Amino acid sequence: MRRPESLTAVVMPLLALATACTSPSTHVLVGNAFDPGARCLQPSAGFDVVDGPEPSADCSPTCVIDARTATAYVTVVCPPYPPLDTTELADASTGSADPCPAALAAWASAAVCGQGGDSGVDGGSTDAGTDATPDAANGATGG
C-alpha cells in the first residue's frame, strides 16, 4: 500500500513545477509619489503590479500617473508600465495641469519630502545613496 503515496510524492512536485512554468510572472512597480503642494517626492514605495519579469536595468526617470488614484510617480524602473496609466518623460509636458514636469523637476533636484528645512524639502541626502537623487528602484522586490 505504499505505492499510491510514492506516486503522490512524485506527481505533486511535477504539478507544482508545471504550474510555476505556466504562471505569468509579475513584478512590483516602484517609484516616488509626487506631492504637488510641497513640490517634493515621497520616499520610494511600490505602487502597482505589472505583468512580466522585473527589468534588470534602470531607465531614464519616467513620470507615471496612476490611473486609479491620479497620483504622479517618478520611477526609473523600465517598461512595461500598467496599460491604463499615463507615462511621460521630461520633455513631454501636456499643459499647465500636468504634474509630470514638476515631479520630474523634483526628481532632478532630489527634492524629497520631509528631509529637513522649513519647507520640508531638502535636496540633500536621500535613500538613493551617493548620487543624491530619489531612488525609485530602492525597495523593489527581488533586487
N, C-alpha and C positions, 0 to 999 in steps of 0.2 A: 504494500500500500504506500510505499514511499515514492513511487513513480509519479503520481499526479503532483506532489509537492515539488519535486525536482523540475518537472516540466514548467510549473508556475514560476519557479526561480529563474528559469531561462527566458520564458516568454515575456514576463513583466518588464525586465530591463530593456528588451528589444522594442517593446511597445513604447516605452518612455523615450528611448532614443529616436524612434521614428517620429514621434510627436514633436520632439525638440527640433528635429531637422526640418519639419514642415511648418512649424510655427513662425509667423512673421516676427522679425526682430524689430525692436523699438529702442529708442534712447530718449533721455530727458534733455529738453532744450533749456539751456541755462543762459541767463542774461541778467542785466542790471535794470530794474524798473526805474523809469524817469519820473521824478517829482516835478511837475511843471510849475508849481507855486514857489518852490525853493530853487528851482533850476539846477537840480543835482540828481545823482543816481543813487539808488538804494544799493546795499550790498548784494553781491551775486546770489542768485537763487534759481532753482528750477521753476519754469512757468508753463511748460507744455510737454507732451509726449509726442514724439514724431516717429512714424514708421521708417524703418531702415536702420542699418548699422550706424553706430556712433562714428562721426567723421574722425579721421586720425590726425588731422591738421587744423590749425586755426585759419580763419579767413579774415578779410577786412571787416572792421566794425560795421554792423548792419543794424538798422533800426527795424524792429518787428513790432507792429501794432496788433495786439491780441484781439481777435475778432469777438471774443466773448466779453471782455472787460473794457476794451478800448484803451488799455494801458500800453504805453510805448516802452519797449525794452531795447537795450543795446546788447548785442551778442557778437562774439567772434566765432561762434560755432558755425561751421559751414552748412550749406543747404544739404538736405531738403528742409524746408520750413513747413509749418502747418498750412494746408491748402487754402484755408479761408482767411488767414492773416495777411496783412499788408506788409510788404518789406520795402525798405529804401536804403540806398547808400547815401553818402554825404552829399552828393551832387543832385539829388532827386526831390527837392522840395516841391510840395504840391500846393503851396499857398500859406497865408498867414496863420491859419488854424492848424497847420500841420505841426505836430510836436517833434517830428524827427530831426529837423535841423538843430533845434535846441538840445535835444537828447544827445545827438552826435557831438555837438559842441561841448556839452558837459563831459562826455567821454574823453574828448581830446584834451580838455583842461584838467582831467582827473578830479572833477567836482563830485565828491562822494558825500552824501547827506550825513550830517551828524558827526563830522570829523573835526570839530573844533571851530573856533572863530565865532563872531557874533551872529552870523547868518546861518550857522550850522553847516557851512560848506568850507572845506579846506582842500586845496589842490595838492596837499602833501601826500603822505603815505596812505596806501590802501591795502587791500588783501591781494594785490597783484604782484607783490614782490618789489624788485628793484626798479621796474620801469615806471612806477607811479601812475599807472592807468588802471581804471576799474577792471577787474578780472572776470569777464563773462564766462570763462571756462573753468574757473575755480569752483570746486564743489560738484563738478559733473560726475556722474556715476561712471565707474569703470575707468577713470582716467585720472 
